[in-house]
Amino acid sequence: MTDYDNTNSFVLFKNDKEGNEKRPDYTGTITLENGEEKRLAAWIREGKSGQKFMSGKISEPLEKKEAVESDGDYSDDIPF
């Protein structure tokens, strides 16, 4: 079985806006020819004629929140 080549391909998923209407309607990623991955964001808009369309942005991928490292000494954290 051959590997799938996803060069210049993208995927978009419906985004949960979680009460923030400024968040994109769809988000996803695209893989460029050089192998670099970018983030996609798309909003559903409506033109003056009433026709719906999508507008979007390409940006650097979002940084994943790093886990806070600890030395494992919790003795001062608990007051009892």
Number of C-alpha atoms within 10 A of each C-alpha: 3 4 5 6 8 12 14 13 11 15 12 15 13 11 15 13 12 7 7 8 9 8 15 19 19 19 20 17 19 20 17 14 11 8 11 11 17 16 18 21 20 21 17 12 13 12 8 7 6 8 8 10 11 12 11 13 11 14 11 11 13 8 6 6 6 6 6 5 6 7 5 6 7 8 8 7 7 6 5 5
